Every structure is written in structure tokens, then in C-alpha cells.
Amino acid sequence: MDIFSPIQSLSNTVTFRLLALKPESYLASALNFFIYDVIKIGILLIVINYIMAVTRYYFPMEKVRDILTKRRWYGLDYLLAALLGVVTPFCSCSSIPLFIGFLSAGIPLGVTFAFLISSPLINESSLYLFPAVFGLKITVLYNLVGIAISVLGGILIQKLNMEKYIQPEFLKFKSKKQVEAEYKNQAVPFKDLIRHWTSEAIDITKKVFPYVILGVGIGAVIHGFVPETLITKYLAIKSWYVIPIATLLGVPLYANSVSIIPIIDALVHKGIPLGTALAFMTATVTLSLPEALILKKLMKWQLLAAFFGITIVGIMIIGYLFNFIS
């Protein structure tokens, strides 16, 4: 069941009924995509930010942070974050609200990036569409490699000590003690708590949402524009340098795995090596220009470059691995 189907229905109604655009037109595809993603990401931002505001108030986040940073987990915390990404039905931009929630809750940076990498890379589509398209063996191997890349990517970002490159306004919030101090350590009225949580959620959303609109707008312009003839021409070449080309071609595009898997299936049947096709697909669903624009509001370019660089290397590893075994 697609929890976002009502949003898609609304987007379809506006695009095809109210505006009477032809479904096969480029304008209809771009507008439908824009309406759907802006509403979906906006709702996710508000809901997740509100939940995190309540969680920060009641839950001892300092203790959670200390547990995750001071105890030896031997990578289990990164694995759990990556597995959370597997079960969340998000694309590269839709996973950002929960990523913000993790940051504001004090979760270690590397753990949050393990989720940010795995959420679009490995999801329900790679679990239930892959077997029908590529077979069970490829499905299992792809998901295992994807989880490993997410975990290793998170660990590497944590080892680089890049917390200083997170924009500080997304990390500073009033604790329960600070709020209670304003009421002279008396019980805070529930209506005031609601006002406090709402203020925090709206404040974060207001800071990020303009970049969501900009990023999704750019994504809508390029959505549906997959130059298949160009891709087929160059990606069908069986040479080592095609994997980096496939990865870099996929990064500017923006699509979820549901929409891109049929294209990949068609490309494979046209003779493109499996690993090359998977590198292109993985880059398309995991990294995107809209995602970069939104993340730039949250972090400085050094951290953004590290995230993209590490993920691109991981995607190329996937490509080379599957070309080798196939």
C-alpha cells in the first residue's frame, strides 16, 4: 500500500482534470511531478519535525547521544540506521526530513548519513520489483551490497569528524529544563507545550521549504527527460570507464526506483551491461541535483562534497561488481 497515493491522486486531479493537460505531454509530466513531490516533502517536513520536537522535549537525547558515541557498538548503530532506510519508502529528497530530525535529536552524524544513503538506495522497490526484473540472486546481492555501502559510508563520514560543517541552527533547540526554567520550574501548561513544539517544527520547515520548492522545481524540469538514445549509445560500450560515465549521467536526474526500474530493464535488454545499468539507476535514485540544493541549506559544501563523493564511489563499486559477476 502506497501511503502517498492520496497525494498522487490530488496531483493527477489538478494536472489532468482541472488543467486538462494531456498525460503524454512533457508539461503534464513535469507539473504532476512537481505538485506531488512538493506536497509530499512538505507534509513529511512538518510531521517529522513536530514529532522530533516532542521527542527532544521528553526524551533524554543527551543520554542517547552519549550511548551512541561513547559505547562500542561495532557498527550495529550504523546497520540499524541503514535498515531503517530500507523500510522507509522515500526518494533522495523525501528522506531529508527524517535526516533533519536525526541531526536535531543529536544522533551522531555518521549514523544519520548511513540512513540518508540507504533510504533511497535500498527500499521496497528493490525488494519486490527487483526479483521480477533481475531475479532473486541479483536482488539479494544488490541489497546486501547497498546496505554495506550505506554502513561504510556512514562510518567514513563519522571518522572524518565533519560535524562542524552542519549549519548550527539545525542543532540548537530548547531543552526541557530550559523551557521549564522560563516558568520558574513549575509545570508547563500543555497548550504552551503545543505552542513550543509547533514553533520549533514550523521554524525548521520554514528554513528548508524554499529549497524544497527550488530543488523539486529543477527536478520537475528534468523529470521524464531520460535521453535513452544517448544513454544507450554510450553505456552499451563494454569498457572500464563507462561505469563512472553511467554514474555521473544519473546524478543530475531525479527519480524514484519505481519509475526508473522499468527503464533499466529496457536498457539491459538493449545490451547495456547489468552493472552499468545498475550504476546509472543507483545514482539516479540515491543522488540528485534537487537533493543537493536542499542539503546545501543544512550543511556546508565540504560535508556535501564528502557525502556525494563517498556515495558516488560506492555506486561505482556496485557497477563494477555486477559487471564482473554477470
N, C-alpha and C positions, 0 to 999 in steps of 0.2 A: 504493500500500500504506500502510495506516494503522499506524504503529509503536506506537500506543497501543491497538490493538484488543484485545490480551490483557487490559488493564486494564478495557476496556469489557465484555469477556466475564465477568470476575470480578464487576464491578458488577451485571451482568444476573443472574448466578447468585445472588448474595446477595439482590437485590431480588425477583426473580420466582420463584426456585425455593426457596431456604431460607426466605424470609419469606412467600412465596406471595402477594405483593401483585398486584393487578390492574394490568396495563400502562397502562390508561386512567385510573387514579386519580391524583389530584394528589400524594398521598403517595409513590406509587411513582416518579413523575417527579422529585420533589424529592430523594428518598433516592438514587436511581440517579445523579443529577447530582452529589450531594454525595460519594458514595463514589468515583466516577470522578475528579473533579477533585482531591480531597484526595490520593489515591494518586498521580495523575499529577504534580501540582505538587511533592509531597514527594519523589518519585524524581528529578525534574528538579533540585530544590534540592540534594540530596545529590551527584548525579553531577556537575553543573556546578560546584558549589563545590569538589569534590575535584579535578576537572581544573584549575580555576583555581589551587588551592593548589599543585599540582605545577608549573604554568606559571609562577607567581610565583617559585618557588624556582629554577628552571633558566633561565628566560628573562629577559633584562635589561630589565625593564619600565620602568625609568627611561629607558633609551635609546629605547624605543618611545614613551613619553610625550613625550620631547623631540622626537622626529621628527615626531610628530603636532601638536605645539604650536608648534614653532619654525620649521618649514619651511612654505613656501607650497604648499598642496595645492589651492587654488582650488575648494574644495568637494568634491573627489574622495573624501576620507575620510568625509564625511557621506553621499555617494552609495553608497559601499561598505557602510556600516553599514545604510543603507536597503535595499539589495539583499539583504543578509544576512537582514533581516527578512522579505523576500519569500519566501525559500526555507525559512524555519523555520515548521513547522506549529503555531504557538502562538496561543492566545487572549490576551486582555488580561492575565490573571493568569499564564498559563503562560510568558509572555515575561519575567517579572520575575526568575527565577533567572539567566538569561543577562545581564540588565541588571545584576544584583548583581555577577556575575563581571567584567563590563567595568569597573564602578566600582572594584572591589578591585584590578584589574590596572593601574589608573592611566590608563585610556583617558579622553580629555577628555569632560567632562560632556555637551556638545552632541552629540558623536558617539554617545554611549550613548543619548541621547534620540531621535536620528534612528532608531535601531533600535527603541526602545520604541514609537514611533509607528507605524512601518511594519509591524512584525511581525504585529499583529492586523488592521491596516487593509488590507494587501495580502498575500495568501497564496495557497496552492494553490487555495483555493475560488474566489477572484476570478479565477484563471487558467483553471480548467477548468469551473466551473459558470456563470460569467457569460456565456460565448458562447452557451450553450444557452438561457439565460433572457433575456438582453438584447441579444444579437447581438455580433458581433466589433468593430464600431466603438465601441460603448459600453464594451466590455471594455478595449480598448486605451487609450481616453481616460481611463477611471476609474483604471487602473493608473498611467498617466503622471502624472496629477494627484496621485494618492496618494503617489507617490514624491517629487514636487516638494514637497508639503506636509510630508512627513517630513524632507526635507533642509532646507527653510526653517525649520521648527520647531526643528530641532536647532541650526541656525546662530543663530537668535534667542536661544535659551536660553543658548548659549555667550557671545553678546555681552552678555547681562545679568549675566555674572560671578556666578553663583549657587552656586559650589562650596561656599561657606561654609554653605549650608543642607543639605548632606549630613551625616547623622549620622556622626561621626568614627570610631565603632567598626567601620564597614564599609570603612575606608580604611587602617587601621593593622595591618600584619602583619609578621612577622619576615622579613627578607631572608636570602638565602643566607649572606652574610657574618656576620650576627648569629647564625644557627644554628651556623655553623662556629666562631665565637668561643667558644661555650659548650663546645666540645670542644677548645679550645686550638688552633684552626686545623688540627686533624687531620681525616682522612676521617670523615665521619659514618656510622655503621653504617646499612645500608639499612633495618633493622627500625625504627630510631629515626626515619628519614625518613618511613616509612609512618605511624608514630605521630604525627609532627608534622603531616603533611598531613591525616590523619584528624581530628585535634584541631581544625584550622582549619575544615575542612568542616563538622564537627558543630557547632562554635561558632556559625557563621553561620546554619546551618539552625535551631538551637535558638532563636535570636533572632527569626527570621522566621516559623517554622512556626505558632506560636499565632495569628498574624494571618492566616495562610493558612486555618486552620480557621474562624476567625471570619468572614473575608471570603467564603469558599466557602459557609459555612452560610447567610449572608444571601442570597448568590446563589441557593442552592438553594430558599430560600423563595419568591423571585420568579421562579424558572425556570419556564418554561412558562406563566406568567401574563402573557399579552400581551392587554390589553383591546382586542381587534380592533375591536369596535363603536365604542368611544370614539375609537380612533385613526383609524378610517375616517371618522368624523363630522367630526373637526376637521382632519385632514390633507388631506382632499379639497378644502378651501377653497383657491381659487387667489388667494392674496394674499401679499405680501412677508413678512409676519410669521409665516407658517406654517413657514418654514424654521427659525427659532430655536425654535419650539414643538416641531417634529419632533426637533430635536437634543436639546433638554432632556428630552423624553419618553424618548429612547433611552438617555441616560446612566445612569439608575438601574438599568436592566435589565442582564442579564449573559447573553450567548450567544455561540457561535462562528458564523462565517459560514456553515458548512454547515447549521446549524439555522435560521438567520434568513433566508437567501436565498429559500426557498420561501414564507415569509410575505410577503416583499417582493414577490415575483412575484404573489401573490394580491392584495395591496394595490394594485399597479399596475393589475391587471385590473379592480379595483373603482372605478377612476377617480382614484386618488391620483397626482398628477404625479410623473414619474420622479425628478426632483431631490429632491423632498420625501421620497419613499420611500428614496432612497439616503442622505439625511442621517440619517434615522431608523436605517437599518441600520448606517451607519458609526459613529454614536455608540454603538450597542448593542455592536458588536464591538471598538471601539477603547478606549472608556472605560467604566468600571463602578464601582459602589459597592464591590464586593469589592476591585477593583484599588486604589482609593483607600485602603482600610483597610490593605492590605499595604504600599503605598508610604509611608504615613504613618510606618511603623516605620523606613524608610530615610532619610527626608528631613523637613525642617521644612515647615510649612504654606505658607510663601512660595513655595518651589520647587514644591510640589504644585499650588498655585493657578496658578502660571505655566504648568506643563505642561498642566493641564486647560483653562485659558483659551486658550492658543495652539492646542491641538488642536480645541477647540470652534469657534473662528473658522475654522480650516481646513476643518472638516466643513461649516460653513455655506457656505463658498465653493464646495465641491463641490455642495451642494444648489442654490444659485443658478445655477451654471454649467450643470448638467444641465437645470434647468427652462428656462433660456434657449434651449439648443440643441434641446430637444425640443418 
